[in-house]
């Protein structure tokens, strides 16, 4: 009997698993389990997966993921920050989704994956889905019924690190030496004021060029002499750099101090920071609910 069971398992080939996965987009191990349970019958295995996961994963995989959370992990002098996206804010409260986010951050801190693909290949099991993080992700897509994706991550090592998460939607990681309290205050400040660079010298040239173009256009409308226009433009650029450079910003907890002054007072230095804002730069789909209902009614009538 044991031998017969082993023979049935041996009959499930990698090609069969691959074929079922292509049809259903279900995790590899779930496909293998379904084929084993169906004794190699492809149609029956599809039915098993539909019962277990629903006909969701394949359909969900193409949908826009503009919601989500930022998760973090700190392991000694190693810090990790990751943005994980989903389709709706509702799923950001789901325990299984949050477990996926937390596990991904931990894996980044511990294993230092090269990219999203390498991260997905790391060992992980959530709610019985695995054995990799990617398999767990696909399994949860089927279970929850929404697409979800790992968008970006950052890992740092070698200096003290602190992280601050604001409502799960903004994540900040700060590399520092000195007072962790001061560094965490800086992380909270960054989440509130959203600087684009550590210092004015670090502001990307393309951002400065864009600001200069706007300032020149405004100054030209003043009708003032060229030398005055030049001074107006340079004044606008100086103001802009002060507003977007972390060290030059007024500290949110004490606007009489700049961040640089606050750090000096606390014998602390900040060498770098990373800030993720959920969905930043992702084009969200705007659904026309009335049109969607009308389309469903029309489809029902024609069926």
Wavefront OBJ file of the C-alpha trace (Angstrom):
o trace
v 0.000 0.000 0.000
v 2.782 2.393 0.913
v 4.564 1.367 -2.279
v 1.449 2.127 -4.380
v 1.165 5.573 -2.790
v 4.800 6.247 -3.583
v 4.260 5.141 -7.179
v 1.374 7.618 -7.524
v 3.550 10.451 -6.206
v 6.344 9.526 -8.589
v 3.886 9.727 -11.488
v 3.427 13.482 -10.906
v 6.036 15.018 -13.194
v 7.458 18.531 -13.225
v 5.872 19.038 -16.652
v 2.423 18.239 -15.231
v 2.939 20.635 -12.350
v 4.092 23.324 -14.797
v 1.066 22.797 -17.026
v -1.365 23.080 -14.117
v 0.394 26.143 -12.775
v 0.190 27.812 -16.217
v -3.554 27.119 -16.339
v -4.402 28.250 -12.814
v -1.541 30.528 -11.691
v -1.681 28.635 -8.392
v 1.509 28.089 -6.339
v 3.739 25.231 -7.491
v 3.360 23.132 -4.345
v -0.426 23.581 -4.383
v -0.449 22.316 -7.975
v 1.613 19.287 -6.984
v -0.663 18.534 -4.032
v -3.764 18.836 -6.222
v -2.299 16.550 -8.896
v -1.306 14.016 -6.269
v -4.799 14.098 -4.757
v -6.314 13.753 -8.254
v -3.935 10.892 -9.099
v -2.606 12.851 -12.069
v -6.002 13.802 -13.536
v -5.489 17.372 -14.789
v -9.173 18.358 -14.893
v -9.842 16.979 -11.433
v -6.742 18.788 -10.126
v -8.112 22.055 -11.558
v -11.392 21.438 -9.733
v -9.527 20.793 -6.478
v -7.662 24.091 -6.855
v -10.863 25.987 -7.679
v -12.448 24.647 -4.514
v -9.401 25.457 -2.408
v -8.291 28.769 -3.896
v -11.216 29.896 -6.007
v -10.803 31.000 -9.611
v -9.039 34.130 -8.433
v -5.279 34.078 -8.692
v -5.049 34.181 -12.487
v -7.620 36.952 -12.834
v -6.145 39.000 -9.985
v -2.571 38.862 -11.245
v -3.129 41.568 -13.876
v -4.853 44.116 -11.662
v -3.223 47.332 -10.446
v -1.791 47.273 -6.928
v -1.669 50.883 -5.750
v -2.571 50.308 -2.098
v -0.463 48.401 0.414
v 1.860 48.800 3.369
v 5.475 49.500 4.162
v 7.081 46.977 6.508
v 10.444 47.054 8.269
v 12.840 44.787 10.121
v 15.931 45.504 12.184
v 18.425 42.785 13.114
v 21.371 44.302 14.979
v 23.067 46.722 12.582
v 21.026 45.504 9.633
v 17.840 47.251 8.586
v 15.274 46.456 5.904
v 12.379 48.401 4.443
v 9.918 47.026 1.875
v 6.794 48.240 0.088
v 4.219 45.519 -0.550
v 1.235 46.468 -2.683
v -2.343 45.243 -2.952
v -5.482 46.490 -4.681
v -7.618 47.899 -1.851
v -7.092 49.452 1.544
v -9.308 46.724 3.027
v -6.637 44.064 2.428
v -4.006 46.129 4.272
v -5.817 45.103 7.491
v -5.784 41.392 6.597
v -3.633 39.353 9.012
v -2.338 37.023 6.290
v -1.307 39.946 4.075
v 0.423 41.645 7.011
v 2.217 38.385 7.823
v 3.463 38.267 4.219
v 4.802 41.823 4.519
v 6.495 41.181 7.865
v 8.053 37.928 6.666
v 9.383 39.606 3.525
v 11.097 42.321 5.602
v 12.649 39.696 7.899
v 13.935 37.681 4.930
v 15.549 40.783 3.397
v 17.340 41.596 6.644
v 18.591 38.036 7.142
v 19.417 36.912 3.600
v 20.296 40.081 1.634
v 18.556 39.106 -1.633
v 19.829 40.796 -4.787
v 16.402 41.749 -6.130
v 12.652 41.021 -5.989
v 13.077 37.738 -7.866
v 15.748 36.541 -5.426
v 13.555 37.609 -2.511
v 10.686 35.541 -3.889
v 12.824 32.406 -3.997
v 13.614 32.494 -0.262
v 11.958 29.873 1.992
v 8.638 30.903 3.514
v 5.304 29.365 4.513
v 2.174 31.350 5.339
v -1.278 29.824 5.871
v 0.001 26.552 4.429
v 1.299 28.167 1.235
v 4.959 27.718 0.312
v 7.704 26.612 0.228
v 8.960 29.983 -1.096
v 7.870 33.557 -0.480
v 6.689 33.781 -4.106
v 4.583 30.645 -3.682
v 3.117 32.100 -0.480
v 2.294 35.329 -2.335
v 0.498 33.476 -5.136
v -1.339 31.302 -2.654
v -2.608 34.354 -0.780
v -3.739 35.958 -4.040
v -5.996 32.954 -4.514
v -7.160 32.917 -0.919
v -7.811 36.652 -0.520
v -8.861 37.344 -4.108
v -6.670 40.392 -4.704
v -3.437 40.871 -6.542
v -0.469 41.709 -4.332
v 3.133 42.374 -5.224
v 6.537 43.164 -3.762
v 7.416 46.525 -5.284
v 10.757 47.653 -3.840
v 13.032 47.181 -0.858
v 16.134 48.628 0.744
v 18.624 46.880 3.008
v 21.413 48.615 4.921
v 24.184 47.183 7.048
v 27.151 48.457 9.015
v 25.775 51.386 11.000
v 23.045 51.913 13.568
v 19.585 51.851 12.011
v 16.148 52.953 13.137
v 12.809 52.760 11.359
v 9.547 54.643 11.694
v 6.273 53.539 10.119
v 3.365 55.964 9.890
v -0.003 54.197 9.612
v 1.724 51.538 7.522
v 1.624 53.873 4.500
v 4.881 55.768 5.000
v 8.084 54.031 6.033
v 11.371 55.727 6.892
v 14.714 54.085 7.640
v 17.540 56.214 9.023
v 21.229 55.294 9.236
v 22.903 57.077 12.125
v 25.575 57.195 14.799
v 24.752 58.498 18.266
v 21.371 58.846 19.957
v 18.653 56.494 18.750
v 16.025 58.816 20.228
v 17.309 61.712 18.118
v 17.541 59.482 15.041
v 13.974 58.263 15.516
v 12.828 61.870 15.837
v 14.503 62.507 12.507
v 12.686 59.524 10.980
v 9.363 60.899 12.219
v 10.286 64.332 10.869
v 11.086 62.841 7.450
v 7.692 61.117 7.333
v 6.008 64.458 8.052
v 8.113 66.835 5.929
v 9.241 64.483 3.132
v 12.674 65.901 2.266
v 14.114 64.716 -1.063
v 17.758 64.632 0.043
v 20.055 64.679 3.059
v 21.644 68.050 2.164
v 21.253 70.684 -0.538
v 24.271 69.234 -2.357
v 22.453 65.901 -2.630
v 19.286 67.237 -4.266
v 19.034 65.616 -7.735
v 20.153 67.948 -10.519
v 16.984 67.327 -12.536
v 14.819 68.576 -9.647
v 16.934 71.721 -9.296
v 16.750 72.304 -13.073
v 12.977 71.956 -13.023
v 12.669 74.397 -10.127
v 15.014 76.840 -11.869
v 12.890 76.734 -15.019
v 9.766 77.590 -13.044
v 11.571 80.351 -11.119
v 12.928 81.885 -14.338
v 9.480 81.940 -15.917
v 7.982 83.626 -12.856
v 10.802 86.135 -12.552
v 10.594 87.036 -16.256
v 6.944 88.029 -15.782
v 7.971 90.657 -13.231
v 9.389 92.924 -15.945
v 12.350 93.820 -13.710
v 15.937 94.382 -15.003
v 17.988 91.278 -15.875
v 20.265 91.555 -12.832
v 17.236 91.694 -10.519
v 15.653 88.735 -12.313
v 18.864 86.737 -11.776
v 18.788 87.512 -8.055
v 15.129 86.532 -7.854
v 15.846 83.181 -9.495
v 18.801 82.443 -7.226
v 16.717 83.398 -4.198
v 13.966 81.019 -5.273
v 16.468 78.177 -5.750
v 18.039 78.810 -2.339
v 14.587 78.738 -0.717
v 13.688 75.526 -2.551
v 16.895 73.756 -1.480
v 16.285 74.750 2.133
v 12.745 73.376 1.977
v 13.660 69.974 0.507
v 17.012 69.302 2.226
v 16.710 67.372 5.496
v 19.545 69.114 7.315
v 18.205 72.578 6.456
v 14.585 71.926 7.385
v 13.117 73.316 10.593
v 12.669 70.452 13.070
v 8.939 69.633 13.396
v 9.182 69.337 17.184
v 11.019 72.650 17.542
v 10.870 75.015 14.567
v 13.511 77.238 16.167
v 16.082 74.566 15.270
v 17.128 73.010 12.005
v 17.596 69.250 11.851
v 21.360 69.819 11.637
v 21.288 71.880 14.844
v 19.132 69.341 16.682
v 21.469 66.501 15.723
v 24.555 68.455 16.785
v 22.923 69.197 20.132
v 22.390 65.447 20.609
v 25.878 64.426 19.383
v 24.280 62.439 16.564
v 24.998 62.166 12.859
v 22.690 60.890 10.111
v 24.451 59.503 7.058
v 21.462 58.456 4.939
v 17.731 57.846 4.905
v 15.212 55.931 2.832
v 11.542 56.875 2.603
v 8.819 54.796 0.955
v 5.305 56.132 0.450
v 2.760 53.484 -0.528
v 1.678 53.720 -4.149
v 3.972 56.639 -4.935
v 4.217 56.901 -8.717
v 1.689 54.128 -9.391
v -1.241 55.170 -11.564
v -4.444 54.145 -9.834
v -7.378 52.868 -11.837
v -10.497 54.972 -11.347
v -13.537 52.726 -11.518
v -16.873 53.973 -12.807
v -19.189 52.045 -10.505
v -22.379 52.927 -12.425
v -20.836 51.798 -15.712
v -19.637 48.563 -14.093
v -23.141 47.769 -12.788
v -24.685 48.584 -16.185
v -22.200 46.274 -17.902
v -23.031 43.441 -15.504
v -26.797 43.925 -16.059
v -26.287 43.915 -19.842
v -24.198 40.762 -19.606
v -26.869 39.050 -17.503
v -29.593 39.919 -20.020
v -27.591 38.558 -22.966
v -26.694 35.340 -21.153
l 1 2 3 4 5 6 7 8 9 10 11 12 13 14 15 16 17 18 19 20 21 22 23 24 25 26 27 28 29 30 31 32 33 34 35 36 37 38 39 40 41 42 43 44 45 46 47 48 49 50 51 52 53 54 55 56 57 58 59 60 61 62 63 64 65 66 67 68 69 70 71 72 73 74 75 76 77 78 79 80 81 82 83 84 85 86 87 88 89 90 91 92 93 94 95 96 97 98 99 100 101 102 103 104 105 106 107 108 109 110 111 112 113 114 115 116 117 118 119 120 121 122 123 124 125 126 127 128 129 130 131 132 133 134 135 136 137 138 139 140 141 142 143 144 145 146 147 148 149 150 151 152 153 154 155 156 157 158 159 160 161 162 163 164 165 166 167 168 169 170 171 172 173 174 175 176 177 178 179 180 181 182 183 184 185 186 187 188 189 190 191 192 193 194 195 196 197 198 199 200 201 202 203 204 205 206 207 208 209 210 211 212 213 214 215 216 217 218 219 220 221 222 223 224 225 226 227 228 229 230 231 232 233 234 235 236 237 238 239 240 241 242 243 244 245 246 247 248 249 250 251 252 253 254 255 256 257 258 259 260 261 262 263 264 265 266 267 268 269 270 271 272 273 274 275 276 277 278 279 280 281 282 283 284 285 286 287 288 289 290 291 292 293 294 295 296 297 298 299 300 301 302 303
